[in-house]
Amino acid sequence: MPSPSQVIVFATPVFLLLIALEWAWGRAKRHDTYKMADAINSVGLGVLSQISAVFTRLLRIGLYTMVFEHIALLRADAFWTAWYGWLLALLFYDLCYYWLHRMGHESAVLWAAHVVHHQSQHYNLSTALRQTSTGALLGWVFYLPMAVAGVPPLVFGVVALIDLLYQFWVHTEHVPKLGWFDRWFCSPSNHRVHHAVNDRYLDKNYGGILIVWDRIFGSFEEEDLREEPLYGTRAPLNSWDPLWANAEVYWALAQDSWRARHWADKLRVWVKPPGWRPPDVAARWPKPAFNMSSMRYYEIPTSKGVRWFAGLQFIALVAGAALFLWEADTAPLARSAMWFGVLAAGLWAVGALLQGRIGLLQVLLIESAALATATAALGLIEWHRVFKPLTMVCAIALVAARARSEASDSRFELILGVALALSMLGDVALMFEGYFVPGLVAFLLAHLAYIALFKRGVPWFASRGALVATLLIGAAMYAFLWFGGLPSALRVPVAAYVTVIALMAAQAIGRARVQGDKASMAVALGAGFFMLSDSLLATNRFVWSLSLAPLWVLSTYYAAQILIAVYATPKKPN
């Protein structure tokens, strides 16, 4: 029997086919409800939700099973596995879902998870796939009555999947009112009301399969054909970043909680209805009132080439997620975490591309860095030998492309390109046994190039405090390695290397102090990541073996290289 993750894999091509058919139908009827970036963002959030669910299954199923095993009032598995038991379990689940869904609109901390599903300003089948990655953190509580009642975990899992899959088709503008069906079931008409921000529609129609619950508990509102629904949220996301989409409301709540003067208000922020703010916070940090007439569709103009590139990248990510989900239930947790990181990085990069925050080469740089890190951590050596140098090739190509710009300082880009090329030589050397010293020399020369780079236009070591601090950190690290077992033959070259990288970091920090802009601060942060990465590498090699050492070493190393490659270049002097 396929696992729930594998069922989602089987369903994904059907979902995508139906999305394509809806898009084609809308084009033919001159009522296209799709925008490419929005649809990619919605489906991407669905992908992120499903792959993150692998790590929250303990909350979703494990705690349910524990309550079922120890607290269930009645164990009658034969009843629940009969046809009438399945039907009753589905109704029971739908009732629990109604209250979870309703509280997701009435309690801020639950809305912080649920908001993801409402962020799209368009209403189509891709919106159905737009799901939270944090809902399981608290959502499991609402289904415990089923466990207490004795509904077996298998039955619970199946009816949960049925309830979820049913809700896909109701996310469309192309199905009109359905008469008697609308009175009993969640339908496209009823659910359009739920997604609208119009005053009369707001916070209505929570039912998953049955709309009867809304009629019973007073939360039903019928769609009025004279008032067209306006979709989205009253505080628009205005971003294609899938990670920020999941975090934005939590961050806003955390800010309000931190700023509140009274301890009771610090707690109330999380449980009060969405939009509630402590009076003192609202007075000091006011937000504009919602106005429907001022709402605008969020859309970033992109070229045809960017759209094609983003589309192809996204198809590859969806295929990768399908492979991930197919093996997720049997794969070791550490392995799943590695591939989750790769997919999450790719989804973020595609969103940033469509938002105009990064370019095509930066997308490839981020993805290759993520793959190089994962393949090293998982011991996929042959693949690692492809992606590790490829990452630096992407960085060099990025710098070369930027050097052709009239606004670029070509000499600066040349020095940066040399530093990256030397880093690539060091990368290749360190992939093979017996080439540690040549690799060390290549990186030593790379850091000397970085020092020359960071000196351009600023004094030597403009921050004396940073110089003293980085040298002291370097000295402490060197002493740690010396007493930890650093071979005597490497003591001089390692001392030279530690000194140079400390000077490089000090020069980068001094440059940031002089220039005072975000780009130079990002470069200084990159220099700090270099020191951390090299410290982890040396500790793992000479003192003791670190668990998942390639992950920590390479993730910090690529963070350093990406920050420097992307942000180091100054504007061309007049």
C-alpha positions in Angstrom: 0.0 0.0 0.0 1.5 3.4 -1.0 2.3 5.8 1.8 0.5 9.2 2.0 3.6 10.9 0.5 3.5 8.5 -2.4 -0.2 9.1 -2.9 0.7 12.8 -3.2 3.3 11.9 -5.9 0.6 10.0 -7.8 -1.8 12.9 -7.5 0.7 15.6 -8.5 0.5 15.0 -12.3 -3.3 15.0 -12.1 -3.2 18.3 -10.2 -0.8 19.8 -12.8 -2.9 18.6 -15.7 -6.0 20.0 -14.3 -4.2 23.3 -13.6 -3.1 23.4 -17.3 -6.7 22.6 -18.5 -8.1 25.4 -16.3 -5.6 27.8 -17.7 -6.4 26.8 -21.3 -10.1 27.0 -20.6 -9.7 30.5 -19.1 -7.7 31.7 -22.1 -10.3 30.3 -24.4 -13.1 32.1 -22.5 -11.0 35.3 -22.1 -11.1 34.9 -18.4 -7.6 33.9 -17.5 -7.2 33.6 -13.7 -3.5 32.8 -13.8 -0.3 34.8 -13.5 2.8 32.8 -14.0 4.8 34.0 -11.0 1.8 33.7 -8.7 1.1 30.2 -9.9 4.7 29.1 -9.4 4.7 30.7 -6.0 1.5 28.8 -5.0 2.6 25.4 -6.3 6.1 26.0 -4.8 4.5 26.6 -1.4 2.6 23.4 -1.9 5.9 21.6 -2.6 7.5 23.1 0.4 4.6 22.1 2.6 4.7 18.5 1.5 8.5 18.0 1.8 8.5 19.7 5.2 5.7 17.5 6.4 8.2 14.6 6.4 9.7 16.2 9.5 6.4 16.9 11.3 4.9 13.5 11.0 5.6 12.9 14.7 3.2 15.7 15.5 0.6 14.8 12.9 0.6 11.0 13.3 2.9 10.1 16.2 1.0 12.1 18.9 -2.3 11.0 17.5 -1.2 7.4 17.7 0.1 7.8 21.2 -3.2 9.2 22.4 -5.1 6.5 20.5 -3.0 3.8 22.1 -3.2 5.1 25.7 -6.3 7.2 26.1 -8.9 6.0 23.6 -12.2 5.5 25.4 -13.3 2.7 23.1 -11.4 0.4 20.9 -13.6 -0.9 18.1 -11.4 -1.2 15.0 -13.9 -3.5 13.3 -16.6 -0.8 13.5 -14.3 2.0 12.1 -13.1 -0.2 9.2 -16.7 -1.0 8.1 -18.2 1.3 5.4 -20.3 3.1 7.9 -17.3 3.6 10.2 -15.3 5.1 7.4 -18.1 7.5 6.6 -18.6 8.5 10.2 -14.8 9.0 10.5 -14.8 11.2 7.5 -17.6 13.3 9.0 -15.8 13.4 12.3 -12.6 14.6 10.6 -14.5 17.2 8.6 -16.0 18.6 11.8 -12.6 18.8 13.5 -11.2 20.4 10.3 -14.0 23.0 10.5 -12.9 24.1 14.0 -9.2 24.1 13.1 -10.0 26.1 10.0 -12.2 28.5 11.9 -9.7 29.0 14.7 -7.1 29.6 12.0 -9.0 32.8 11.2 -9.8 33.7 14.8 -6.4 33.2 16.6 -3.3 35.1 15.5 -0.8 32.2 16.0 -3.0 29.8 14.0 -3.5 32.5 11.3 0.3 32.8 11.1 0.3 29.3 9.7 -3.0 29.4 7.7 -2.3 32.8 6.1 -0.1 31.1 3.4 -3.2 29.6 1.8 -4.8 33.0 1.5 -1.9 35.1 0.2 -2.6 34.6 -3.5 -4.4 37.5 -5.1 -5.7 35.1 -7.8 -8.1 32.3 -7.3 -7.5 29.1 -9.3 -6.5 25.5 -8.9 -2.9 26.4 -8.2 -4.2 28.2 -5.1 -5.5 24.9 -3.7 -1.9 23.6 -3.6 -0.7 26.7 -1.7 -0.3 25.2 1.8 1.5 26.1 5.0 4.6 24.4 6.2 4.0 25.2 9.9 0.4 24.2 10.3 1.3 20.9 12.0 3.0 22.7 14.9 -0.4 23.3 16.6 -3.0 21.9 14.2 -2.6 18.3 15.5 -4.4 19.3 18.7 -7.8 19.7 16.9 -7.8 16.1 15.8 -7.2 14.5 19.2 -11.0 14.0 19.9 -10.9 11.4 17.1 -8.0 9.6 18.8 -9.9 9.7 22.2 -13.0 8.4 20.4 -10.9 5.4 19.2 -10.6 6.2 15.4 -7.6 4.0 14.3 -4.6 5.9 13.0 -4.9 4.2 9.6 -8.5 5.4 9.2 -7.6 8.8 10.4 -4.8 9.1 7.8 -7.0 8.0 5.0 -9.9 10.3 5.7 -7.5 13.2 6.2 -6.2 12.6 2.7 -9.7 12.3 1.3 -10.7 15.6 2.9 -7.6 17.3 1.6 -7.9 16.0 -1.9 -11.6 17.0 -2.1 -10.8 20.6 -1.5 -8.6 20.9 -4.6 -11.5 21.3 -7.1 -13.3 24.1 -5.2 -10.5 26.6 -5.9 -11.8 27.9 -9.3 -13.7 30.8 -10.7 -15.0 28.8 -13.7 -17.6 26.7 -11.9 -20.8 28.7 -11.2 -23.3 28.2 -8.4 -24.5 24.6 -8.2 -28.0 25.0 -6.6 -28.8 22.3 -4.0 -25.1 21.2 -3.9 -24.1 24.6 -2.5 -26.5 24.2 0.4 -24.8 21.0 1.6 -21.2 20.9 0.4 -18.2 23.1 0.2 -18.4 24.2 -3.5 -16.4 26.6 -5.7 -19.1 29.3 -5.0 -18.9 28.8 -1.2 -15.1 28.7 -1.2 -14.8 31.8 -3.3 -16.5 33.6 -0.4 -14.0 32.1 2.0 -11.0 33.5 0.1 -12.4 37.0 -0.3 -11.4 40.0 1.7 -14.7 41.9 1.1 -16.4 43.0 4.4 -19.4 40.8 3.9 -17.4 37.7 2.9 -14.6 38.0 5.5 -14.0 34.9 7.7 -16.9 32.8 6.4 -17.4 29.3 5.0 -14.8 27.2 6.8 -16.1 23.8 5.8 -13.8 21.3 4.1 -16.3 18.9 2.5 -19.5 19.9 4.1 -20.8 23.5 4.3 -23.4 22.3 6.8 -21.0 23.0 9.7 -21.0 26.7 8.7 -24.8 26.8 8.6 -25.0 25.1 12.0 -22.4 27.3 13.7 -23.3 30.6 12.1 -20.4 31.2 9.8 -22.1 30.8 6.4 -22.3 33.5 3.8 -23.7 33.0 0.3 -21.9 34.3 -2.7 -23.6 37.4 -4.1 -23.2 37.6 -7.8 -23.5 41.4 -7.5 -20.4 41.7 -5.4 -17.3 40.2 -7.0 -14.9 38.6 -4.5 -11.5 40.3 -4.1 -8.9 37.7 -3.2 -5.8 37.8 -1.0 -5.2 39.1 2.5 -5.8 42.5 4.0 -2.1 42.8 4.6 -0.7 41.7 1.2 2.4 39.5 1.1 3.8 41.3 -2.0 6.6 38.7 -2.4 7.4 35.5 -4.3 9.6 34.3 -1.5 8.2 30.9 -0.2 10.2 31.1 3.1 9.0 34.6 3.9 5.5 33.6 3.0 5.6 31.1 5.9 7.4 33.5 8.3 5.8 36.9 7.7 3.0 36.8 10.2 5.1 35.1 12.9 7.7 37.8 12.5 5.0 40.6 12.8 3.6 38.9 15.9 7.1 38.5 17.4 7.8 42.2 16.8 4.5 43.3 18.4 5.1 41.0 21.3 8.6 42.3 21.9 7.5 45.9 21.7 4.5 45.6 24.0 5.0 47.1 27.5 2.7 44.8 29.4 3.5 41.1 29.9 -0.2 40.3 29.4 -0.2 42.0 26.0 3.0 40.2 25.0 1.0 36.9 25.3 -2.4 38.3 24.0 -0.7 39.2 20.7 -0.5 35.5 19.9 -4.0 34.4 20.9 -6.1 37.4 20.0 -7.8 37.6 16.5 -5.5 38.5 13.6 -5.0 42.2 13.4 -5.3 42.9 17.1 -2.4 44.9 18.5 -1.6 46.2 22.0 -2.8 49.9 22.2 0.7 51.1 23.1 2.3 49.3 20.1 -0.4 50.4 17.7 0.2 54.0 18.8 4.0 53.9 18.4 4.1 51.8 15.3 0.8 52.5 13.5 -0.3 50.6 10.4 -2.6 51.9 7.7 -6.2 50.8 7.9 -7.4 48.3 5.2 -8.9 49.9 2.2 -10.2 47.7 -0.6 -10.0 50.5 -3.2 -6.3 50.8 -2.6 -5.5 47.1 -3.1 -3.3 46.5 -6.2 -2.2 43.2 -7.8 1.4 42.4 -7.0 3.2 41.7 -10.3 6.9 42.1 -11.2 7.6 42.6 -14.9 10.0 39.9 -16.2 11.5 39.1 -19.6 10.4 36.1 -21.7 13.8 34.5 -21.1 13.5 34.8 -17.4 10.0 33.3 -17.5 11.2 30.3 -19.5 14.2 29.8 -17.3 12.1 30.0 -14.1 9.5 27.6 -15.6 12.2 25.0 -16.5 13.8 25.4 -13.1 10.5 24.9 -11.4 9.7 21.8 -13.4 13.0 20.3 -12.3 12.3 21.2 -8.7 8.8 19.6 -8.8 10.4 16.5 -10.2 13.0 16.5 -7.5 10.3 16.9 -4.8 8.4 13.9 -6.3 11.5 11.8 -6.0 12.1 13.1 -2.5 8.5 12.2 -1.4 8.6 8.8 -3.0 11.5 7.7 -0.8 10.8 10.0 2.2 9.1 7.4 4.4 12.0 5.0 4.3 14.9 7.4 3.9 17.1 8.3 6.9 16.2 11.6 8.5 19.6 13.1 7.9 19.4 12.3 4.2 15.9 13.8 3.9 17.1 16.9 5.7 19.9 17.3 3.1 17.6 17.1 0.1 15.0 19.3 1.8 17.7 22.0 2.1 18.5 21.6 -1.7 14.9 21.9 -2.7 14.1 24.8 -0.3 17.2 26.7 -1.7 16.0 26.1 -5.2 12.4 27.2 -4.5 13.7 30.4 -2.8 16.1 31.1 -5.7 13.3 30.8 -8.3 11.1 33.1 -6.3 13.9 35.6 -5.9 14.5 35.5 -9.7 10.8 36.2 -10.4 10.9 39.0 -7.9 13.9 40.6 -9.6 16.2 40.2 -6.6 18.7 37.9 -8.3 19.6 37.0 -11.8 19.9 33.7 -13.7 23.5 33.0 -12.9 22.9 33.7 -9.2 20.1 31.1 -9.3 22.5 28.5 -10.8 25.2 29.5 -8.3 22.8 29.0 -5.3 21.5 25.7 -6.6 25.0 24.3 -7.5 26.3 25.3 -4.0 23.3 23.5 -2.4 24.0 20.4 -4.5 27.7 20.4 -3.8 27.0 20.6 -0.1 24.4 17.8 -0.1 26.4 15.5 -2.3 29.5 15.9 -0.1 27.5 15.3 3.1 25.8 12.2 1.7 29.0 10.7 0.3 28.0 11.0 -3.3 31.6 11.7 -4.3 31.3 11.5 -8.1 28.4 14.0 -8.1 30.2 16.1 -5.6 33.2 16.3 -8.0 30.9 17.8 -10.6 29.0 20.3 -8.5 31.9 21.6 -6.4 33.9 23.1 -9.2 30.7 23.9 -11.1 29.7 26.2 -8.3 32.8 28.3 -8.6 32.5 28.3 -12.4 29.0 29.9 -11.9 30.5 32.5 -9.6 33.3 33.3 -12.1 30.7 33.5 -14.9 28.6 35.9 -12.8 31.6 38.2 -12.2 32.6 38.0 -15.9 29.1 38.9 -17.0 29.0 41.8 -14.6 32.4 43.0 -15.8 30.9 43.7 -19.3 28.6 46.3 -17.7 29.5 49.9 -18.2 28.7 50.6 -14.5 31.3 48.0 -13.4 34.9 48.5 -12.2 36.6 46.1 -14.6 39.8 46.0 -12.6 37.9 45.1 -9.4 36.1 42.4 -11.2 39.4 41.0 -12.6 40.8 40.7 -9.1 37.6 39.1 -7.8 37.7 36.7 -10.7 41.2 35.7 -9.9 40.3 35.1 -6.2 37.4 32.9 -7.3 39.6 31.0 -9.7 42.2 30.3 -7.1 39.4 29.2 -4.7 38.2 26.8 -7.4 41.8 25.4 -7.7 41.8 24.9 -3.9 38.4 23.2 -4.1 39.6 20.7 -6.7 42.8 20.0 -4.7 40.9 19.3 -1.5 38.7 16.8 -3.2 41.7 14.4 -3.6 43.9 12.8 -0.9 47.4 14.1 -0.7 46.7 17.5 -2.1 45.9 19.3 1.1 49.0 21.6 1.0 48.5 22.6 -2.6 44.9 23.3 -1.8 46.0 25.4 1.2 48.4 27.4 -1.0 45.6 28.0 -3.5 43.3 29.3 -0.8 46.1 31.4 0.7 46.6 33.1 -2.6 42.9 33.6 -3.0 42.7 35.3 0.4 45.6 37.6 -0.6 43.6 38.5 -3.7 40.6 39.2 -1.5 42.7 41.5 0.7 43.8 43.4 -2.3 40.2 43.6 -3.5 38.9 44.9 -0.2 41.7 47.5 0.0 40.6 49.3 -3.2 39.2 52.7 -2.3 39.6 52.4 1.5 42.5 52.6 4.0 44.4 49.6 5.3 42.5 48.0 8.2 40.2 51.0 8.9 38.8 49.3 12.0 41.7 48.6 14.4 39.3 46.9 16.8 38.3 44.4 14.0 42.0 43.8 13.2 42.8 43.0 16.9 39.7 40.8 17.2 40.3 38.8 14.1 44.0 38.3 14.9 43.1 37.2 18.4 40.5 34.8 17.1 43.0 33.4 14.6 45.6 33.0 17.3 43.2 31.2 19.6 42.2 28.9 16.7 45.8 28.2 15.9 46.6 27.3 19.5 43.6 25.0 19.6 44.9 23.2 16.5 48.5 23.1 17.8 47.5 21.4 21.1 44.8 19.4 19.3 47.4 17.5 17.2 48.4 19.7 14.2 51.2 17.9 12.4 54.6 19.7 12.8 55.1 19.8 9.1 51.9 21.9 8.7 52.5 24.3 11.6 54.2 27.1 9.5 51.8 26.9 6.5 48.8 26.8 8.7 50.1 29.7 10.8 50.5 31.7 7.6 47.1 30.8 6.4 45.4 31.7 9.7 47.2 35.1 9.7 46.1 35.9 6.1 42.5 34.9 6.6 42.3 37.0 9.8 43.8 40.0 7.9 41.3 39.4 5.1 38.4 39.4 7.5 39.7 42.6 9.2 40.1 44.4 5.9 36.5 43.4 4.9 35.2 44.7 8.2 37.1 47.9 7.9 35.8 48.4 4.4 32.2 47.9 5.7 32.9 50.5 8.4 34.1 53.1 5.9 31.5 52.5 3.3 28.6 51.8 5.6 26.3 50.2 3.0 24.5 46.9 3.1 26.7 45.4 0.3 29.9 46.0 2.2 28.4 44.6 5.3 27.3 41.5 3.4 30.9 41.1 2.2 32.2 41.5 5.8 29.7 38.8 6.9 31.0 36.6 4.1 34.6 37.1 5.4 33.3 36.0 8.8 31.8 32.9 7.3 35.2 32.1 5.7 36.8 32.2 9.1 34.1 29.9 10.5 34.3 27.5 7.5 38.1 27.1 7.8 37.9 26.7 11.5 35.4 23.8 11.1 37.5 22.3 8.3 40.7 22.4 10.4 38.9 21.1 13.6 37.5 18.2 11.7 40.8 17.4 10.0 43.3 17.8 12.9 41.4 17.7 16.2 38.3 15.6 16.2 35.7 14.4 13.6 32.6 16.5 13.5 29.3 14.9 12.8 28.1 15.9 9.3 31.3 17.9 8.8 30.9 18.4 5.0 27.5 20.1 5.7 28.9 22.6 8.2 32.1 23.3 6.3 30.6 23.7 2.9 27.4 25.5 3.8 29.5 28.2 5.6 32.1 28.2 2.7 29.5 28.7 0.0 27.7 31.4 2.1 31.0 33.2 2.2 31.7 32.9 -1.6 28.2 33.8 -2.6 28.1 36.9 -0.4 31.4 38.1 -1.7 30.8 37.2 -5.4 27.4 38.9 -5.4 28.0 42.0 -3.2 31.7 42.8 -3.4 31.6 44.9 -6.6 31.5 48.7 -6.1 30.1 51.1 -8.5 32.5 52.3 -11.2 34.3 55.5 -10.1 33.5 58.6 -12.1 
